[in-house]
Structure formats: structure tokens, C-alpha cells
Amino acid sequence: MIKTLLTGFIFLVLQQVSNAAEVKYLFYNVSKEVYRVNGSKKEKAVRGMFLTAEQSISISPLAEVMLVQSDGKSMLLDKPGTYTFSQVKKIFSTAKPGGMSKFFSYVFEKFLSGGDDDDKQKVSAAVFRGKKAMISPADSSFVFSSPILLQWKPEQKNIPYRLNIWCSGKLFDTVFRNNSAFLYHTENFNNNQPGLILWYAVPKDNKQKEQAKFVYLLPLKKDIPVIKQQLKQLIASCKNNKQLLQLMTKDLLEQWIYEYKLN
């Protein structure tokens, strides 16, 4: 009996080690027709999927896919054709870690542990929303100086708008008439503490209880140079793909929110 239990325990341990050591690749961003193939099964690839052994990738003309490895290495595949798992693994073996390795490691672990997807809205998520009044700053942005100019676009003239702002747990609630901008001052910059700003602007008579909020992060002063450099790298790598730039900026914001333990 003891021998049977010991054998079962060893098997479970070896299985866990095997699963932990399993190599897989995250589909971080998919553009146009890309498929994950498993034997005779072919499914359209989407962000958040993983490529595992025995699977392959089929890339159609004009399509591309960005893959991420657990150590933060990333690779863009944009040549049409079929790539086996072994071929993808070989390509990654020749890649060198970039300056955004820590960022991509965070993204990999987030999806590996069942993180958010584009259909779920977390406090930091830049999801696709319906009609909104807020204009600037852009959603899921870093804010490096105070005051912050918040701007919205009224549906019609002379309609009063309710403005709600949350900063470090404090709510600012007011109504504006004949105005579409507000200069918001925050004490967080003076206190040198990280913080989140969430806000929305809606018509005063709006009956909806839950409103989609725009989110900004107030980073620590010492981290601002690092974040600016990261944003610069993102812009350089995504100069021809605005959608990917927005996606990566959102994920970078989420990473810093996680590091500051603000989520």
C-alpha cells in the first residue's frame, strides 16, 4: 500500500515538473488570417491562445502574428506559410532578449494564469467601448505632470455634463454647463506617490448606472524616465501599427499598476 502511494506521488511530482517545463508560445497579437493547426483541426488564432507541441501555425498572405516566449523574447512572423512547433522553437533559439523582455514576461504570465482578454474589462483595460464623450488624454495613459486637462465632447450644445473623477480613492463629482474641459490638479505629484485616476463625462440626465471610465496612471517620480524610455521603444517598434501600439501601451500600463499594487 505504501509502495503504491509512493509510486503515485512520484508520478504526480514528475507530471507537475513536466508540465512546468513544457514550452509554449503566446499569440500576443494576430493580424488578419492566422490559424493554429492541430492535426486535422484548424482554428483561427486569436490573442491569448498558446502554441504547444504537436501544433503549427498557418499564416495567410498579408497576415502576421506576434509570438511571445516565457522569458520575454518576442517574434513577429509575417511571411506566408506553415510553421511547425519545431520551426518556431528554432527561430526563438536564435533571438536575443530585447529591452522589453520584462514587459513581455509579464504579459506571458498574465495569460498563462488566465488573465484578462479583450471581452473582459478590468480597471486598467482599454476595451472597445460604445459612444463616449471623453476625448483626451487618451484612455490607459501615463500622466507625468499636473495639472491634467480633461476634455469631452457634448452631444449637443447647452447640455449640462456630469464629471466624475476618482483619484486615490477620492471622488470629485460636479456638473458643467457650457464647458467641455476641466483642468484637474492632483496632490499625488507633490506626495510622490503612485496613483490611479479614473474619470468619465456623461450628460447630467444620463440614467445608466455603470459608466466606462478612462484610466491614467501617476507613476513614481523615479520611474518616469524608465517608463518614457519604454514608451519610446513601443512607438519605435509599432510605428506602422497604431492598434498594436495601443494594445502594448495598455499592457505596459497594466504591468506598472500591478507592480505598484494598485489593482
Summary of the structure (lengths in Angstrom):
residues: 263
radius of gyration: 22.7
end to end distance: 48.0
largest distance: 81.7
contacts: 713
relative contact order: 0.11
helix: 30%
strand: 29%
